[in-house]
Amino acid sequence: MSWIKVIQETEAAGRLKELYEKYVDPLGFVDNILKIHSLNPKSLKTHFDLYSHAMRGRSDLSKAQREMIATAVSTINHCEY
């Protein structure tokens, strides 16, 4: 796994802080998969928008089917996400 410098929620300012506040999970944290974009807030927003569209956008696939595909791909890639 690569280690990427990230800005933590408590250190975020400006546009990054706004995005963190928007994308915080129910436990009060921003997922690490989003934090890897913290040095480039536009990239963070683009990543989130793509993920949201893939998982919740109009599709013939159900939410459960999308989650199963995501889980299978993550398992094949040895990815915890």
N, CA, C and O atoms as a CHARMM CRD file, in Angstrom:
* protein
*
  324
    1    1 MET  N      0.84300  -1.17600   0.00000 PROA 1      0.00000
    2    1 MET  CA     0.00000   0.00000   0.00000 PROA 1      0.00000
    3    1 MET  C      0.88700   1.23700   0.00000 PROA 1      0.00000
    4    1 MET  O      1.88800   1.29400   0.71500 PROA 1      0.00000
    5    2 SER  N      0.52000   2.20700  -0.79100 PROA 2      0.00000
    6    2 SER  CA     1.24400   3.47700  -0.83100 PROA 2      0.00000
    7    2 SER  C      0.82100   4.35800   0.33100 PROA 2      0.00000
    8    2 SER  O     -0.30800   4.27200   0.81600 PROA 2      0.00000
    9    3 TRP  N      1.71600   5.18400   0.75800 PROA 3      0.00000
   10    3 TRP  CA     1.40300   6.14900   1.80600 PROA 3      0.00000
   11    3 TRP  C      1.38000   7.52500   1.16800 PROA 3      0.00000
   12    3 TRP  O      2.36700   7.96700   0.58000 PROA 3      0.00000
   13    4 ILE  N      0.27100   8.18200   1.28500 PROA 4      0.00000
   14    4 ILE  CA     0.06300   9.48100   0.66300 PROA 4      0.00000
   15    4 ILE  C     -0.18400  10.49900   1.77000 PROA 4      0.00000
   16    4 ILE  O     -0.97300  10.25900   2.68300 PROA 4      0.00000
   17    5 LYS  N      0.49500  11.63100   1.67900 PROA 5      0.00000
   18    5 LYS  CA     0.25800  12.70200   2.64800 PROA 5      0.00000
   19    5 LYS  C     -1.18200  13.16300   2.52300 PROA 5      0.00000
   20    5 LYS  O     -1.66200  13.45100   1.42700 PROA 5      0.00000
   21    6 VAL  N     -1.85300  13.22800   3.63900 PROA 6      0.00000
   22    6 VAL  CA    -3.24700  13.68900   3.65300 PROA 6      0.00000
   23    6 VAL  C     -3.41400  14.77800   4.70200 PROA 6      0.00000
   24    6 VAL  O     -2.65100  14.87500   5.66300 PROA 6      0.00000
   25    7 ILE  N     -4.41600  15.57400   4.48600 PROA 7      0.00000
   26    7 ILE  CA    -4.78700  16.59800   5.45200 PROA 7      0.00000
   27    7 ILE  C     -5.94900  16.04700   6.27100 PROA 7      0.00000
   28    7 ILE  O     -6.97400  15.64600   5.71900 PROA 7      0.00000
   29    8 GLN  N     -5.78200  16.03000   7.57600 PROA 8      0.00000
   30    8 GLN  CA    -6.81500  15.50100   8.47000 PROA 8      0.00000
   31    8 GLN  C     -7.97400  16.50500   8.59800 PROA 8      0.00000
   32    8 GLN  O     -7.82900  17.68700   8.28700 PROA 8      0.00000
   33    9 GLU  N     -9.10600  16.00900   9.05800 PROA 9      0.00000
   34    9 GLU  CA   -10.29600  16.84500   9.20200 PROA 9      0.00000
   35    9 GLU  C    -10.02000  18.08500  10.05500 PROA 9      0.00000
   36    9 GLU  O    -10.48600  19.17700   9.73000 PROA 9      0.00000
   37   10 THR  N     -9.27400  17.92100  11.12900 PROA 10     0.00000
   38   10 THR  CA    -9.01100  19.04300  12.04700 PROA 10     0.00000
   39   10 THR  C     -8.07700  20.08700  11.45100 PROA 10     0.00000
   40   10 THR  O     -8.00900  21.20900  11.95400 PROA 10     0.00000
   41   11 GLU  N     -7.35300  19.73600  10.38300 PROA 11     0.00000
   42   11 GLU  CA    -6.40500  20.65400   9.75900 PROA 11     0.00000
   43   11 GLU  C     -6.94500  21.27300   8.47200 PROA 11     0.00000
   44   11 GLU  O     -6.32000  22.16800   7.90300 PROA 11     0.00000
   45   12 ALA  N     -8.09300  20.80400   8.01800 PROA 12     0.00000
   46   12 ALA  CA    -8.64200  21.25800   6.73900 PROA 12     0.00000
   47   12 ALA  C     -9.12000  22.71000   6.83200 PROA 12     0.00000
   48   12 ALA  O     -9.62100  23.16400   7.86100 PROA 12     0.00000
   49   13 ALA  N     -8.94200  23.41700   5.70800 PROA 13     0.00000
   50   13 ALA  CA    -9.39000  24.80600   5.62000 PROA 13     0.00000
   51   13 ALA  C     -9.96600  25.04900   4.22500 PROA 13     0.00000
   52   13 ALA  O     -9.73100  24.27500   3.29700 PROA 13     0.00000
   53   14 GLY  N    -10.71500  26.12500   4.09800 PROA 14     0.00000
   54   14 GLY  CA   -11.23500  26.53000   2.79400 PROA 14     0.00000
   55   14 GLY  C    -12.11900  25.48600   2.13900 PROA 14     0.00000
   56   14 GLY  O    -12.96600  24.87000   2.78600 PROA 14     0.00000
   57   15 ARG  N    -11.90400  25.29800   0.83000 PROA 15     0.00000
   58   15 ARG  CA   -12.72500  24.37500   0.04100 PROA 15     0.00000
   59   15 ARG  C    -12.62100  22.93900   0.56400 PROA 15     0.00000
   60   15 ARG  O    -13.61200  22.20900   0.57700 PROA 15     0.00000
   61   16 LEU  N    -11.42400  22.54000   0.99300 PROA 16     0.00000
   62   16 LEU  CA   -11.26500  21.18700   1.53200 PROA 16     0.00000
   63   16 LEU  C    -12.12700  20.99600   2.76700 PROA 16     0.00000
   64   16 LEU  O    -12.77800  19.96100   2.91100 PROA 16     0.00000
   65   17 LYS  N    -12.14200  21.96000   3.64400 PROA 17     0.00000
   66   17 LYS  CA   -12.96800  21.86600   4.84800 PROA 17     0.00000
   67   17 LYS  C    -14.44500  21.74200   4.47500 PROA 17     0.00000
   68   17 LYS  O    -15.17400  20.95000   5.07200 PROA 17     0.00000
   69   18 GLU  N    -14.88200  22.52400   3.49200 PROA 18     0.00000
   70   18 GLU  CA   -16.27600  22.45300   3.03100 PROA 18     0.00000
   71   18 GLU  C    -16.60900  21.04900   2.52500 PROA 18     0.00000
   72   18 GLU  O    -17.66000  20.49700   2.85100 PROA 18     0.00000
   73   19 LEU  N    -15.70700  20.48000   1.72600 PROA 19     0.00000
   74   19 LEU  CA   -15.95000  19.14200   1.18300 PROA 19     0.00000
   75   19 LEU  C    -15.93000  18.08900   2.28800 PROA 19     0.00000
   76   19 LEU  O    -16.77000  17.18900   2.30200 PROA 19     0.00000
   77   20 TYR  N    -14.98600  18.19300   3.20400 PROA 20     0.00000
   78   20 TYR  CA   -14.94300  17.25700   4.32400 PROA 20     0.00000
   79   20 TYR  C    -16.25700  17.30700   5.10800 PROA 20     0.00000
   80   20 TYR  O    -16.79900  16.26400   5.47600 PROA 20     0.00000
   81   21 GLU  N    -16.76000  18.49200   5.36100 PROA 21     0.00000
   82   21 GLU  CA   -18.01600  18.61700   6.11000 PROA 21     0.00000
   83   21 GLU  C    -19.17200  18.00100   5.34700 PROA 21     0.00000
   84   21 GLU  O    -20.10000  17.46400   5.95300 PROA 21     0.00000
   85   22 LYS  N    -19.12900  18.07000   4.02300 PROA 22     0.00000
   86   22 LYS  CA   -20.18200  17.50300   3.18400 PROA 22     0.00000
   87   22 LYS  C    -20.09100  15.97600   3.10500 PROA 22     0.00000
   88   22 LYS  O    -21.11400  15.29400   3.03700 PROA 22     0.00000
   89   23 TYR  N    -18.85800  15.43700   3.11600 PROA 23     0.00000
   90   23 TYR  CA   -18.65700  14.00700   2.88600 PROA 23     0.00000
   91   23 TYR  C    -18.38200  13.20700   4.15600 PROA 23     0.00000
   92   23 TYR  O    -18.01100  12.03700   4.07000 PROA 23     0.00000
   93   24 VAL  N    -18.55200  13.79600   5.31000 PROA 24     0.00000
   94   24 VAL  CA   -18.29700  13.09200   6.56400 PROA 24     0.00000
   95   24 VAL  C    -19.27300  11.91900   6.70200 PROA 24     0.00000
   96   24 VAL  O    -20.44500  12.03400   6.34200 PROA 24     0.00000
   97   25 ASP  N    -18.78500  10.79800   7.22100 PROA 25     0.00000
   98   25 ASP  CA   -19.64100   9.61400   7.36900 PROA 25     0.00000
   99   25 ASP  C    -20.45200   9.70100   8.66900 PROA 25     0.00000
  100   25 ASP  O    -20.23700  10.61000   9.47100 PROA 25     0.00000
  101   26 PRO  N    -21.37500   8.77100   8.87800 PROA 26     0.00000
  102   26 PRO  CA   -22.21700   8.83300  10.07400 PROA 26     0.00000
  103   26 PRO  C    -21.44800   8.79300  11.39900 PROA 26     0.00000
  104   26 PRO  O    -21.96400   9.23000  12.42700 PROA 26     0.00000
  105   27 LEU  N    -20.23000   8.27400  11.37800 PROA 27     0.00000
  106   27 LEU  CA   -19.42700   8.22200  12.60000 PROA 27     0.00000
  107   27 LEU  C    -18.61200   9.50100  12.81300 PROA 27     0.00000
  108   27 LEU  O    -17.90900   9.63000  13.81400 PROA 27     0.00000
  109   28 GLY  N    -18.70700  10.44200  11.87500 PROA 28     0.00000
  110   28 GLY  CA   -18.00600  11.71200  12.01500 PROA 28     0.00000
  111   28 GLY  C    -16.63600  11.77100  11.38000 PROA 28     0.00000
  112   28 GLY  O    -15.85600  12.67700  11.67400 PROA 28     0.00000
  113   29 PHE  N    -16.32400  10.80400  10.49900 PROA 29     0.00000
  114   29 PHE  CA   -15.01500  10.75100   9.84900 PROA 29     0.00000
  115   29 PHE  C    -15.16000  10.87600   8.33700 PROA 29     0.00000
  116   29 PHE  O    -16.22200  10.59200   7.78200 PROA 29     0.00000
  117   30 VAL  N    -14.09600  11.29900   7.68100 PROA 30     0.00000
  118   30 VAL  CA   -14.01800  11.27000   6.22200 PROA 30     0.00000
  119   30 VAL  C    -13.24900  10.00200   5.86500 PROA 30     0.00000
  120   30 VAL  O    -12.17700   9.74900   6.41400 PROA 30     0.00000
  121   31 ASP  N    -13.79000   9.20700   4.94900 PROA 31     0.00000
  122   31 ASP  CA   -13.13900   7.95600   4.55700 PROA 31     0.00000
  123   31 ASP  C    -11.74700   8.22100   3.99800 PROA 31     0.00000
  124   31 ASP  O    -11.52100   9.21200   3.30500 PROA 31     0.00000
  125   32 ASN  N    -10.81800   7.32200   4.31000 PROA 32     0.00000
  126   32 ASN  CA    -9.44500   7.45700   3.82400 PROA 32     0.00000
  127   32 ASN  C     -9.37500   7.50600   2.30100 PROA 32     0.00000
  128   32 ASN  O     -8.51900   8.19200   1.74300 PROA 32     0.00000
  129   33 ILE  N    -10.26100   6.79000   1.63100 PROA 33     0.00000
  130   33 ILE  CA   -10.25900   6.77500   0.17200 PROA 33     0.00000
  131   33 ILE  C    -10.54100   8.17200  -0.38700 PROA 33     0.00000
  132   33 ILE  O    -10.13200   8.48500  -1.50500 PROA 33     0.00000
  133   34 LEU  N    -11.22900   9.00100   0.37600 PROA 34     0.00000
  134   34 LEU  CA   -11.44700  10.39600  -0.02900 PROA 34     0.00000
  135   34 LEU  C    -10.29300  11.28000   0.42600 PROA 34     0.00000
  136   34 LEU  O     -9.89500  12.20300  -0.28400 PROA 34     0.00000
  137   35 LYS  N     -9.76100  11.00100   1.59900 PROA 35     0.00000
  138   35 LYS  CA    -8.66900  11.82500   2.13300 PROA 35     0.00000
  139   35 LYS  C     -7.42100  11.80000   1.26000 PROA 35     0.00000
  140   35 LYS  O     -6.62700  12.73900   1.29500 PROA 35     0.00000
  141   36 ILE  N     -7.23600  10.73800   0.47900 PROA 36     0.00000
  142   36 ILE  CA    -6.04100  10.71100  -0.36800 PROA 36     0.00000
  143   36 ILE  C     -6.05000  11.83900  -1.39300 PROA 36     0.00000
  144   36 ILE  O     -5.02100  12.14500  -1.99500 PROA 36     0.00000
  145   37 HSD  N     -7.20100  12.45000  -1.58800 PROA 37     0.00000
  146   37 HSD  CA    -7.31500  13.58300  -2.51100 PROA 37     0.00000
  147   37 HSD  C     -7.20700  14.93100  -1.79300 PROA 37     0.00000
  148   37 HSD  O     -7.42500  15.97400  -2.40900 PROA 37     0.00000
  149   38 SER  N     -6.87900  14.92300  -0.51700 PROA 38     0.00000
  150   38 SER  CA    -6.95300  16.15500   0.27100 PROA 38     0.00000
  151   38 SER  C     -6.03000  17.27300  -0.21100 PROA 38     0.00000
  152   38 SER  O     -6.28600  18.44500   0.06700 PROA 38     0.00000
  153   39 LEU  N     -4.97500  16.93100  -0.92100 PROA 39     0.00000
  154   39 LEU  CA    -4.09300  17.97100  -1.46000 PROA 39     0.00000
  155   39 LEU  C     -4.64500  18.57500  -2.74500 PROA 39     0.00000
  156   39 LEU  O     -4.10600  19.55300  -3.26300 PROA 39     0.00000
  157   40 ASN  N     -5.72600  17.98400  -3.25500 PROA 40     0.00000
  158   40 ASN  CA    -6.35100  18.45400  -4.49000 PROA 40     0.00000
  159   40 ASN  C     -7.87300  18.34700  -4.34700 PROA 40     0.00000
  160   40 ASN  O     -8.46600  17.36800  -4.80000 PROA 40     0.00000
  161   41 PRO  N     -8.51200  19.34500  -3.72000 PROA 41     0.00000
  162   41 PRO  CA    -9.95400  19.26400  -3.46900 PROA 41     0.00000
  163   41 PRO  C    -10.80500  19.01800  -4.71800 PROA 41     0.00000
  164   41 PRO  O    -11.84300  18.36100  -4.63500 PROA 41     0.00000
  165   42 LYS  N    -10.38000  19.53600  -5.87100 PROA 42     0.00000
  166   42 LYS  CA   -11.15500  19.28100  -7.09000 PROA 42     0.00000
  167   42 LYS  C    -11.16800  17.78500  -7.40500 PROA 42     0.00000
  168   42 LYS  O    -12.19400  17.24500  -7.81600 PROA 42     0.00000
  169   43 SER  N    -10.03600  17.12200  -7.21400 PROA 43     0.00000
  170   43 SER  CA    -9.95000  15.68100  -7.41800 PROA 43     0.00000
  171   43 SER  C    -10.84600  14.94900  -6.42200 PROA 43     0.00000
  172   43 SER  O    -11.49900  13.97100  -6.78400 PROA 43     0.00000
  173   44 LEU  N    -10.88300  15.41000  -5.17800 PROA 44     0.00000
  174   44 LEU  CA   -11.74100  14.80000  -4.15600 PROA 44     0.00000
  175   44 LEU  C    -13.20000  14.86500  -4.59300 PROA 44     0.00000
  176   44 LEU  O    -13.91500  13.86400  -4.53800 PROA 44     0.00000
  177   45 LYS  N    -13.63700  16.03700  -5.02500 PROA 45     0.00000
  178   45 LYS  CA   -15.03300  16.19800  -5.45400 PROA 45     0.00000
  179   45 LYS  C    -15.33700  15.32400  -6.66900 PROA 45     0.00000
  180   45 LYS  O    -16.39100  14.69200  -6.73300 PROA 45     0.00000
  181   46 THR  N    -14.41800  15.28800  -7.62700 PROA 46     0.00000
  182   46 THR  CA   -14.61700  14.48100  -8.83200 PROA 46     0.00000
  183   46 THR  C    -14.71400  12.99900  -8.48000 PROA 46     0.00000
  184   46 THR  O    -15.57200  12.29400  -9.01000 PROA 46     0.00000
  185   47 HSD  N    -13.84600  12.52300  -7.59400 PROA 47     0.00000
  186   47 HSD  CA   -13.87400  11.12700  -7.14500 PROA 47     0.00000
  187   47 HSD  C    -15.22400  10.82400  -6.49100 PROA 47     0.00000
  188   47 HSD  O    -15.85800   9.81500  -6.80000 PROA 47     0.00000
  189   48 PHE  N    -15.65500  11.69600  -5.59400 PROA 48     0.00000
  190   48 PHE  CA   -16.92000  11.46400  -4.89300 PROA 48     0.00000
  191   48 PHE  C    -18.09800  11.45600  -5.86700 PROA 48     0.00000
  192   48 PHE  O    -18.99100  10.61500  -5.76400 PROA 48     0.00000
  193   49 ASP  N    -18.09300  12.40100  -6.81600 PROA 49     0.00000
  194   49 ASP  CA   -19.18200  12.46600  -7.79500 PROA 49     0.00000
  195   49 ASP  C    -19.23400  11.20900  -8.66100 PROA 49     0.00000
  196   49 ASP  O    -20.31500  10.68700  -8.93500 PROA 49     0.00000
  197   50 LEU  N    -18.06700  10.72200  -9.09300 PROA 50     0.00000
  198   50 LEU  CA   -18.02700   9.50100  -9.89900 PROA 50     0.00000
  199   50 LEU  C    -18.54400   8.30700  -9.09200 PROA 50     0.00000
  200   50 LEU  O    -19.36800   7.53400  -9.57800 PROA 50     0.00000
  201   51 TYR  N    -18.05800   8.16400  -7.86700 PROA 51     0.00000
  202   51 TYR  CA   -18.51300   7.07200  -7.00500 PROA 51     0.00000
  203   51 TYR  C    -20.03100   7.15700  -6.77700 PROA 51     0.00000
  204   51 TYR  O    -20.73800   6.15400  -6.87400 PROA 51     0.00000
  205   52 SER  N    -20.51000   8.35000  -6.47900 PROA 52     0.00000
  206   52 SER  CA   -21.94300   8.52400  -6.21900 PROA 52     0.00000
  207   52 SER  C    -22.77100   8.13600  -7.43400 PROA 52     0.00000
  208   52 SER  O    -23.80400   7.47900  -7.30600 PROA 52     0.00000
  209   53 HSD  N    -22.32100   8.53800  -8.59900 PROA 53     0.00000
  210   53 HSD  CA   -23.05700   8.20500  -9.81500 PROA 53     0.00000
  211   53 HSD  C    -23.03100   6.68700 -10.06800 PROA 53     0.00000
  212   53 HSD  O    -24.05000   6.08900 -10.41600 PROA 53     0.00000
  213   54 ALA  N    -21.86400   6.08400  -9.89100 PROA 54     0.00000
  214   54 ALA  CA   -21.74700   4.64400 -10.12800 PROA 54     0.00000
  215   54 ALA  C    -22.60700   3.84000  -9.15300 PROA 54     0.00000
  216   54 ALA  O    -23.18600   2.82000  -9.52600 PROA 54     0.00000
  217   55 MET  N    -22.68800   4.29800  -7.91100 PROA 55     0.00000
  218   55 MET  CA   -23.40800   3.52700  -6.89500 PROA 55     0.00000
  219   55 MET  C    -24.87700   3.93400  -6.73600 PROA 55     0.00000
  220   55 MET  O    -25.69600   3.12400  -6.30100 PROA 55     0.00000
  221   56 ARG  N    -25.21500   5.17500  -7.08200 PROA 56     0.00000
  222   56 ARG  CA   -26.58900   5.62800  -6.84500 PROA 56     0.00000
  223   56 ARG  C    -27.27500   6.23700  -8.06500 PROA 56     0.00000
  224   56 ARG  O    -28.45600   6.58300  -8.01000 PROA 56     0.00000
  225   57 GLY  N    -26.53400   6.36900  -9.16500 PROA 57     0.00000
  226   57 GLY  CA   -27.11300   6.94600 -10.37300 PROA 57     0.00000
  227   57 GLY  C    -28.08200   5.98900 -11.04400 PROA 57     0.00000
  228   57 GLY  O    -28.20900   4.83200 -10.64200 PROA 57     0.00000
  229   58 ARG  N    -28.75000   6.47100 -12.05100 PROA 58     0.00000
  230   58 ARG  CA   -29.71400   5.66800 -12.79100 PROA 58     0.00000
  231   58 ARG  C    -29.01800   4.45200 -13.40400 PROA 58     0.00000
  232   58 ARG  O    -27.97400   4.58100 -14.04400 PROA 58     0.00000
  233   59 SER  N    -29.60500   3.27800 -13.20200 PROA 59     0.00000
  234   59 SER  CA   -29.00200   2.04100 -13.69000 PROA 59     0.00000
  235   59 SER  C    -30.01500   0.91200 -13.64700 PROA 59     0.00000
  236   59 SER  O    -30.98500   0.95500 -12.89100 PROA 59     0.00000
  237   60 ASP  N    -29.77800  -0.09400 -14.46600 PROA 60     0.00000
  238   60 ASP  CA   -30.59800  -1.31500 -14.40600 PROA 60     0.00000
  239   60 ASP  C    -30.17800  -2.20500 -13.25100 PROA 60     0.00000
  240   60 ASP  O    -30.89400  -3.14400 -12.90100 PROA 60     0.00000
  241   61 LEU  N    -29.01500  -1.92100 -12.64800 PROA 61     0.00000
  242   61 LEU  CA   -28.53200  -2.70900 -11.51700 PROA 61     0.00000
  243   61 LEU  C    -29.12800  -2.18900 -10.20800 PROA 61     0.00000
  244   61 LEU  O    -29.28100  -0.98200 -10.01600 PROA 61     0.00000
  245   62 SER  N    -29.45700  -3.10800  -9.32500 PROA 62     0.00000
  246   62 SER  CA   -29.94900  -2.70900  -8.00500 PROA 62     0.00000
  247   62 SER  C    -28.76900  -2.25000  -7.14500 PROA 62     0.00000
  248   62 SER  O    -27.61000  -2.47300  -7.49800 PROA 62     0.00000
  249   63 LYS  N    -29.07100  -1.61700  -6.03300 PROA 63     0.00000
  250   63 LYS  CA   -28.01800  -1.20800  -5.11000 PROA 63     0.00000
  251   63 LYS  C    -27.24400  -2.43700  -4.62400 PROA 63     0.00000
  252   63 LYS  O    -26.01700  -2.40400  -4.53300 PROA 63     0.00000
  253   64 ALA  N    -27.96000  -3.51400  -4.31400 PROA 64     0.00000
  254   64 ALA  CA   -27.30900  -4.73600  -3.84500 PROA 64     0.00000
  255   64 ALA  C    -26.36400  -5.30300  -4.90600 PROA 64     0.00000
  256   64 ALA  O    -25.26500  -5.74800  -4.57600 PROA 64     0.00000
  257   65 GLN  N    -26.77400  -5.29000  -6.16000 PROA 65     0.00000
  258   65 GLN  CA   -25.91000  -5.78700  -7.23200 PROA 65     0.00000
  259   65 GLN  C    -24.64800  -4.92100  -7.36000 PROA 65     0.00000
  260   65 GLN  O    -23.55100  -5.44600  -7.55000 PROA 65     0.00000
  261   66 ARG  N    -24.80500  -3.62200  -7.25600 PROA 66     0.00000
  262   66 ARG  CA   -23.65200  -2.72000  -7.34700 PROA 66     0.00000
  263   66 ARG  C    -22.68600  -2.98100  -6.19400 PROA 66     0.00000
  264   66 ARG  O    -21.47100  -3.00600  -6.39000 PROA 66     0.00000
  265   67 GLU  N    -23.22500  -3.17400  -4.99900 PROA 67     0.00000
  266   67 GLU  CA   -22.38200  -3.45000  -3.83800 PROA 67     0.00000
  267   67 GLU  C    -21.65500  -4.78800  -3.99900 PROA 67     0.00000
  268   67 GLU  O    -20.48800  -4.91300  -3.62700 PROA 67     0.00000
  269   68 MET  N    -22.34800  -5.78700  -4.55300 PROA 68     0.00000
  270   68 MET  CA   -21.71200  -7.08600  -4.76900 PROA 68     0.00000
  271   68 MET  C    -20.56600  -6.96600  -5.76800 PROA 68     0.00000
  272   68 MET  O    -19.50700  -7.56000  -5.56900 PROA 68     0.00000
  273   69 ILE  N    -20.76800  -6.20400  -6.83500 PROA 69     0.00000
  274   69 ILE  CA   -19.70700  -6.00400  -7.82300 PROA 69     0.00000
  275   69 ILE  C    -18.52200  -5.28200  -7.17400 PROA 69     0.00000
  276   69 ILE  O    -17.37400  -5.67700  -7.37200 PROA 69     0.00000
  277   70 ALA  N    -18.79300  -4.23600  -6.40700 PROA 70     0.00000
  278   70 ALA  CA   -17.72500  -3.48300  -5.73500 PROA 70     0.00000
  279   70 ALA  C    -16.95400  -4.38300  -4.78000 PROA 70     0.00000
  280   70 ALA  O    -15.72800  -4.30200  -4.70400 PROA 70     0.00000
  281   71 THR  N    -17.66200  -5.24000  -4.05200 PROA 71     0.00000
  282   71 THR  CA   -17.00500  -6.15300  -3.11500 PROA 71     0.00000
  283   71 THR  C    -16.13800  -7.16700  -3.85400 PROA 71     0.00000
  284   71 THR  O    -15.01100  -7.44200  -3.44300 PROA 71     0.00000
  285   72 ALA  N    -16.66000  -7.71700  -4.93800 PROA 72     0.00000
  286   72 ALA  CA   -15.89400  -8.69900  -5.70700 PROA 72     0.00000
  287   72 ALA  C    -14.63400  -8.06700  -6.29800 PROA 72     0.00000
  288   72 ALA  O    -13.56400  -8.67200  -6.24400 PROA 72     0.00000
  289   73 VAL  N    -14.74000  -6.88400  -6.85200 PROA 73     0.00000
  290   73 VAL  CA   -13.58400  -6.20500  -7.43900 PROA 73     0.00000
  291   73 VAL  C    -12.56300  -5.88100  -6.35400 PROA 73     0.00000
  292   73 VAL  O    -11.36500  -6.08100  -6.55700 PROA 73     0.00000
  293   74 SER  N    -13.01500  -5.38700  -5.21500 PROA 74     0.00000
  294   74 SER  CA   -12.08800  -5.07800  -4.11300 PROA 74     0.00000
  295   74 SER  C    -11.37000  -6.33000  -3.63700 PROA 74     0.00000
  296   74 SER  O    -10.17500  -6.29300  -3.34200 PROA 74     0.00000
  297   75 THR  N    -12.09800  -7.43800  -3.56300 PROA 75     0.00000
  298   75 THR  CA   -11.47400  -8.70100  -3.12800 PROA 75     0.00000
  299   75 THR  C    -10.40900  -9.15000  -4.13100 PROA 75     0.00000
  300   75 THR  O     -9.31100  -9.54300  -3.73800 PROA 75     0.00000
  301   76 ILE  N    -10.73100  -9.09300  -5.40600 PROA 76     0.00000
  302   76 ILE  CA    -9.76700  -9.48400  -6.44100 PROA 76     0.00000
  303   76 ILE  C     -8.51400  -8.59100  -6.38200 PROA 76     0.00000
  304   76 ILE  O     -7.39500  -9.05600  -6.59600 PROA 76     0.00000
  305   77 ASN  N     -8.72900  -7.30900  -6.08900 PROA 77     0.00000
  306   77 ASN  CA    -7.61600  -6.35300  -6.01500 PROA 77     0.00000
  307   77 ASN  C     -6.93400  -6.33100  -4.64900 PROA 77     0.00000
  308   77 ASN  O     -6.01800  -5.53800  -4.43300 PROA 77     0.00000
  309   78 HSD  N     -7.36400  -7.18000  -3.73400 PROA 78     0.00000
  310   78 HSD  CA    -6.81800  -7.19100  -2.37200 PROA 78     0.00000
  311   78 HSD  C     -6.91800  -5.80600  -1.72800 PROA 78     0.00000
  312   78 HSD  O     -5.98700  -5.33200  -1.07700 PROA 78     0.00000
  313   79 CYS  N     -8.05300  -5.18800  -1.92600 PROA 79     0.00000
  314   79 CYS  CA    -8.29100  -3.82100  -1.44000 PROA 79     0.00000
  315   79 CYS  C     -9.30500  -3.84700  -0.30300 PROA 79     0.00000
  316   79 CYS  O    -10.34000  -4.50400  -0.41200 PROA 79     0.00000
  317   80 GLU  N     -9.02100  -3.14400   0.77600 PROA 80     0.00000
  318   80 GLU  CA    -9.95900  -3.12200   1.89600 PROA 80     0.00000
  319   80 GLU  C    -11.20800  -2.29400   1.60400 PROA 80     0.00000
  320   80 GLU  O    -12.16700  -2.33500   2.37500 PROA 80     0.00000
  321   81 TYR  N    -11.21100  -1.55700   0.51900 PROA 81     0.00000
  322   81 TYR  CA   -12.39300  -0.79200   0.16400 PROA 81     0.00000
  323   81 TYR  C    -13.26600  -1.57300  -0.78000 PROA 81     0.00000
  324   81 TYR  O    -14.31800  -1.08600  -1.19400 PROA 81     0.00000
